Amino acid sequence: MRYTLRQLQVFEAIGRHGTVSAAADRLSMSQSAASTSLAELERQFECRLFDRHGKRLRLNATGMLVLPKIRDLLDRAAEVEGLLSGSLGFGPLRVGATLTIGNYLGALLVGEYQRRHSGGRVTLEVENTTRIASRVASFDLDLGLIEGEWDDPDLEVADWVADELAVFAAPGHPLAGDQETPLERGLEEWWIVREPGSGTRQTLDRALGPRRGELKVRMELEHTEGIKRAVEAGLGLGCVSRLALKDAFARGTLAEIRLRDVDLRRRFRFLLHRQKYHTPGMDAFLGLCREVAAGAARSDDMVIPPA
């Protein structure tokens, strides 16, 4: 062959990070060695793979065409290396999770996966749904665990487990309790909500329907714990997954508000690229996720043993 796996690793890393220096850092090699490796690859095939913009490199049409194939080839090479070293092909795994899943389930899932497969290394990235989908689409992540809906012809969305949002307030709020509150009354209050692009905000906006424009938003925060702290301080109502509220409801530090005729149910889902090669590690991680969800009516019923 006219190329080496190292050359392909360098090309893939530059395509992922956008600069030679960042790729060299990730691969633990010198910047000059990484630059030479890319130059040799392009020279051997007499083609350019990147457009140069100062120190940044942007994939050109040829680079974008071959990048998914090279990532697939490198994944298979990692599987072969794992088999030869006796670890059943469980190479590095890059998982993206939206904030609720990542913060309340992600670490436990990764811990259990690595307990079962000691040779498997998992990188967990926690971001909102839009960002996770973008990174799965660009092959920067092997798979995503998302809270929202997503429609992209290049991506496969598979069901995982039911979830439900809950509206909540500080203890003693006049709307808290077992009685149902008309939506009109709830819309009179100030709200602290997730940012646009998050699955939680997507579900809330869908549930409010044509009345979502009436929501009095005091703050938009990217982190669930920040919303909970703001609500505890009496700054308004919040709306996040019951999974994130399970302990707070049990302790009585937050109180649920039941809005009449507002459907806050949704699904947690897997997000995968249709052209992505399924490594043994991917299949094992997906299998673990399905295993811990089996028999759970909702995400807050799931039990994941500590690693």
C-alpha positions as CSV (number, residue, x, y, z in Angstrom):
1,M,0.0,0.0,0.0
2,R,1.1,3.6,-0.6
3,Y,0.1,4.8,2.8
4,T,0.6,3.9,6.4
5,L,-1.8,3.7,9.3
6,R,0.2,6.5,11.0
7,Q,-0.4,8.8,8.0
8,L,-4.1,8.0,8.1
9,Q,-4.1,8.7,11.9
10,V,-2.5,12.1,11.3
11,F,-4.9,13.0,8.5
12,E,-7.9,12.0,10.6
13,A,-6.7,13.9,13.7
14,I,-6.1,17.1,11.6
15,G,-9.5,16.7,10.1
16,R,-11.0,16.4,13.6
17,H,-9.1,19.3,15.3
18,G,-8.4,21.6,12.4
19,T,-4.7,22.3,13.0
20,V,-1.5,20.3,12.8
21,S,-0.4,21.3,16.3
22,A,-3.7,20.0,17.9
23,A,-3.4,16.8,16.0
24,A,0.2,16.3,17.0
25,D,-0.7,16.9,20.7
26,R,-3.5,14.3,20.5
27,L,-1.2,11.7,18.8
28,S,1.8,12.5,21.2
29,M,4.1,13.4,18.3
30,S,6.0,16.5,17.3
31,Q,4.3,19.1,15.1
32,S,7.0,18.7,12.4
33,A,6.5,14.9,12.3
34,A,2.7,15.4,11.9
35,S,3.2,18.0,9.2
36,T,5.7,15.7,7.3
37,S,3.3,12.8,7.6
38,L,0.5,14.7,6.0
39,A,2.7,16.2,3.3
40,E,4.0,12.7,2.4
41,L,0.4,11.3,2.1
42,E,-0.6,14.1,-0.2
43,R,2.6,13.8,-2.2
44,Q,2.2,10.1,-2.7
45,F,-1.2,10.5,-4.3
46,E,-0.5,13.9,-5.9
47,C,-3.6,15.4,-4.3
48,R,-4.5,18.0,-1.6
49,L,-6.8,16.9,1.2
50,F,-7.1,20.3,2.9
51,D,-7.5,24.0,2.0
52,R,-5.0,26.1,4.0
53,H,-6.3,29.1,5.9
54,G,-3.3,30.4,7.9
55,K,-2.5,27.8,10.5
56,R,-6.0,26.2,10.2
57,L,-6.7,23.4,7.7
58,R,-10.1,22.9,6.2
59,L,-11.1,19.6,4.5
60,N,-11.6,20.1,0.8
61,A,-14.0,18.0,-1.3
62,T,-11.6,15.1,-1.6
63,G,-10.7,15.2,2.1
64,M,-14.4,15.1,3.1
65,L,-15.0,12.2,0.8
66,V,-12.3,10.0,2.2
67,L,-12.5,11.0,5.9
68,P,-15.4,8.7,6.8
69,K,-13.7,5.8,5.0
70,I,-10.4,6.4,6.8
71,R,-12.2,6.6,10.2
72,D,-13.9,3.3,9.4
73,L,-10.5,1.7,8.5
74,L,-8.9,3.0,11.7
75,D,-11.7,1.6,13.8
76,R,-11.2,-1.8,12.2
77,A,-7.5,-1.6,12.7
78,A,-8.1,-0.8,16.4
79,E,-10.3,-3.9,16.6
80,V,-7.6,-6.1,15.0
81,E,-5.1,-4.6,17.5
82,G,-7.4,-5.4,20.4
83,L,-7.9,-9.0,19.2
84,L,-4.2,-9.5,18.8
85,S,-3.6,-8.2,22.3
86,G,-6.3,-10.4,23.8
87,S,-8.9,-7.7,24.6
88,L,-11.6,-8.9,22.2
89,G,-11.3,-5.8,20.1
90,F,-12.6,-3.4,22.6
91,G,-10.7,-0.3,21.5
92,P,-11.3,3.4,22.4
93,L,-14.9,4.4,22.4
94,R,-16.1,8.0,22.0
95,V,-19.6,8.5,23.5
96,G,-21.6,11.8,23.5
97,A,-24.4,12.3,25.9
98,T,-26.8,15.2,26.4
99,L,-26.7,16.9,29.7
100,T,-29.3,15.0,31.7
101,I,-28.1,11.6,30.5
102,G,-24.5,12.5,30.8
103,N,-24.7,14.0,34.3
104,Y,-27.1,11.5,35.8
105,L,-26.4,8.2,33.9
106,G,-23.3,8.7,31.8
107,A,-20.6,8.1,34.5
108,L,-22.4,5.1,35.9
109,L,-22.7,3.5,32.4
110,V,-19.1,4.2,31.6
111,G,-18.0,2.8,34.9
112,E,-20.0,-0.4,34.5
113,Y,-18.8,-0.8,30.8
114,Q,-15.2,-0.5,31.9
115,R,-15.7,-2.9,34.8
116,R,-17.0,-5.5,32.3
117,H,-14.4,-4.8,29.6
118,S,-11.2,-3.8,31.3
119,G,-9.4,-3.2,28.0
120,G,-12.0,-0.7,26.8
121,R,-11.4,3.0,27.1
122,V,-14.3,5.4,26.9
123,T,-14.3,9.1,26.4
124,L,-17.6,10.7,27.5
125,E,-18.5,14.1,26.0
126,V,-21.5,15.9,27.6
127,E,-23.2,18.6,25.4
128,N,-26.6,19.5,24.2
129,T,-28.6,17.6,21.6
130,T,-27.7,19.9,18.7
131,R,-24.0,19.6,19.4
132,I,-24.0,15.8,20.0
133,A,-25.9,15.3,16.7
134,S,-23.3,17.5,14.8
135,R,-20.4,15.5,16.2
136,V,-22.0,12.1,15.4
137,A,-22.6,13.4,11.9
138,S,-19.0,14.3,11.5
139,F,-17.8,11.0,12.9
140,D,-16.2,12.8,15.8
141,L,-18.3,10.6,18.2
142,D,-19.0,6.9,17.8
143,L,-22.5,7.2,19.2
144,G,-24.8,9.7,21.0
145,L,-27.3,9.3,23.8
146,I,-29.8,12.1,23.3
147,E,-33.0,13.5,25.0
148,G,-34.5,15.2,22.0
149,E,-35.8,14.3,18.6
150,W,-33.5,14.6,15.6
151,D,-34.1,14.3,11.9
152,D,-31.0,13.8,9.6
153,P,-30.9,11.4,6.7
154,D,-27.3,10.5,7.6
155,L,-28.1,9.6,11.2
156,E,-30.0,6.6,12.6
157,V,-32.2,7.3,15.7
158,A,-33.1,4.3,17.9
159,D,-35.3,4.1,20.9
160,W,-33.9,3.6,24.4
161,V,-36.1,4.4,27.3
162,A,-39.0,6.6,28.3
163,D,-38.4,9.9,30.2
164,E,-40.6,12.7,31.5
165,L,-40.0,16.3,32.4
166,A,-41.5,17.8,35.6
167,V,-42.3,21.4,36.5
168,F,-41.0,22.3,39.9
169,A,-40.6,25.1,42.4
170,A,-39.1,26.0,45.7
171,P,-40.8,24.2,48.7
172,G,-43.8,26.1,49.9
173,H,-44.6,27.6,46.5
174,P,-48.4,28.3,46.3
175,L,-48.7,26.1,43.2
176,A,-47.0,23.1,44.7
177,G,-48.9,20.1,45.8
178,D,-51.2,17.3,44.5
179,Q,-53.7,19.7,42.8
180,E,-53.5,20.3,39.1
181,T,-52.7,23.9,38.1
182,P,-54.2,25.4,34.9
183,L,-51.6,26.3,32.3
184,E,-52.8,29.9,32.3
185,R,-51.8,30.2,36.0
186,G,-48.4,28.6,35.4
187,L,-47.6,31.1,32.6
188,E,-48.1,34.0,35.0
189,E,-44.9,32.9,36.8
190,W,-41.2,33.5,35.9
191,W,-39.3,30.5,34.5
192,I,-35.7,29.3,34.5
193,V,-35.3,27.0,31.5
194,R,-32.7,25.2,29.4
195,E,-31.2,26.9,26.3
196,P,-32.6,26.5,22.7
197,G,-31.0,23.5,21.0
198,S,-31.3,21.3,24.1
199,G,-33.7,18.3,24.2
200,T,-35.3,19.5,27.4
201,R,-36.2,22.9,25.9
202,Q,-37.4,21.1,22.7
203,T,-39.8,19.0,24.8
204,L,-41.1,22.0,26.9
205,D,-41.7,24.1,23.7
206,R,-43.5,21.2,22.1
207,A,-45.7,20.6,25.2
208,L,-46.7,24.3,25.4
209,G,-47.5,24.4,21.7
210,P,-48.8,27.7,20.4
211,R,-48.6,29.2,24.0
212,R,-44.8,28.8,24.2
213,G,-44.4,32.4,23.3
214,E,-46.1,33.3,26.5
215,L,-43.4,31.8,28.7
216,K,-41.9,34.4,30.9
217,V,-38.2,33.4,30.8
218,R,-36.1,34.9,33.5
219,M,-33.0,32.9,32.7
220,E,-31.8,30.4,30.1
221,L,-29.1,28.1,31.6
222,E,-27.1,25.3,30.0
223,H,-26.8,23.2,33.2
224,T,-29.6,21.4,35.0
225,E,-28.0,21.9,38.4
226,G,-27.9,25.6,37.8
227,I,-31.6,25.6,37.1
228,K,-32.3,23.6,40.2
229,R,-30.2,26.1,42.4
230,A,-32.0,29.1,40.9
231,V,-35.4,27.6,41.5
232,E,-34.4,26.7,45.1
233,A,-33.6,30.3,45.6
234,G,-37.1,31.3,44.6
235,L,-36.3,32.9,41.3
236,G,-39.0,31.1,39.3
237,L,-40.3,27.7,38.1
238,G,-38.1,25.1,36.4
239,C,-38.7,22.2,34.1
240,V,-36.2,19.4,33.7
241,S,-36.2,15.6,33.7
242,R,-37.6,13.7,36.6
243,L,-34.4,11.8,36.5
244,A,-32.5,14.9,37.6
245,L,-35.2,15.7,40.3
246,K,-35.6,12.3,41.9
247,D,-33.3,12.9,44.9
248,A,-34.5,16.6,45.4
249,F,-38.2,15.5,45.4
250,A,-37.3,12.7,47.9
251,R,-35.5,15.2,50.2
252,G,-38.2,17.8,49.9
253,T,-35.7,20.5,48.7
254,L,-37.8,21.0,45.5
255,A,-41.6,20.6,45.0
256,E,-43.5,19.4,41.9
257,I,-46.1,21.6,40.2
258,R,-48.6,19.7,38.1
259,L,-49.8,21.6,35.0
260,R,-53.1,20.5,33.6
261,D,-53.2,19.2,30.0
262,V,-49.4,19.6,29.5
263,D,-47.7,16.4,28.2
264,L,-44.1,16.4,29.1
265,R,-43.3,12.8,28.1
266,R,-40.4,12.1,25.8
267,R,-37.9,9.3,25.0
268,F,-34.2,8.9,25.5
269,R,-32.7,7.7,22.2
270,F,-29.5,6.4,20.6
271,L,-28.0,8.4,17.7
272,L,-25.6,6.7,15.3
273,H,-24.2,7.5,11.8
274,R,-25.6,5.1,9.2
275,Q,-22.2,4.7,7.6
276,K,-20.3,4.1,10.9
277,Y,-18.7,0.7,11.4
278,H,-20.1,-0.9,14.5
279,T,-17.1,-1.9,16.6
280,P,-17.4,-4.6,19.3
281,G,-17.1,-1.7,21.9
282,M,-20.1,0.1,20.3
283,D,-22.2,-3.0,20.3
284,A,-21.3,-3.8,23.9
285,F,-22.0,-0.3,25.2
286,L,-25.4,-0.2,23.4
287,G,-26.2,-3.6,24.8
288,L,-25.4,-2.4,28.3
289,C,-27.7,0.6,27.9
290,R,-30.5,-1.6,26.8
291,E,-29.8,-4.1,29.6
292,V,-30.1,-1.5,32.4
293,A,-33.3,0.0,30.8
294,A,-35.0,-3.4,30.6
295,G,-38.0,-3.5,32.9
296,A,-37.8,0.3,33.7
297,A,-41.0,2.1,32.9
298,R,-39.1,5.5,32.9
299,S,-35.5,6.7,33.1
300,D,-35.8,7.5,36.9
301,D,-36.6,3.8,37.5
302,M,-33.3,2.6,36.0
303,V,-30.8,1.1,38.4
304,I,-27.1,1.1,37.4
305,P,-24.8,-0.6,40.0
306,P,-21.8,1.5,41.0
307,A,-18.6,0.3,39.3
